[in-house]
Amino acid sequence: QLVTVGKVHEDFILAKAEVIPPRINVRGPESKFKVKEKVRTSPVDLTGLDHSTTVEVDLILPQPELRLAEAKTRATVILTIEKRSPP
């Protein structure tokens, strides 16, 4: 789940945000994992953005007893920023 803070520049909109990989496997006691829980990203600051960009973020597990099943502990976020259409 992508976590964002702030807002893009007032003349622009966040048209699309893609997290790669879109899914990640976790390991740990089944009793500690709830279906509705998701792996989150560290917050991505959108403040004042006026162009598309790609950022690397940390992955945050929903429970401390869980572990990532893969060695990769970061994700890539592709932010597509577009000029706001005139009213």
PyMOL commands that set and color helices and strands:
alter all, ss='L'
color gray80, all
select helices_A, chain A and resi 30-32
alter helices_A, ss='H'
color red, helices_A
select strands_A, chain A and resi 4-5+12-20+26-27+40-41+44-45+53-60+67-68+74-83
alter strands_A, ss='S'
color yellow, strands_A
deselect
rebuild
show_as cartoon
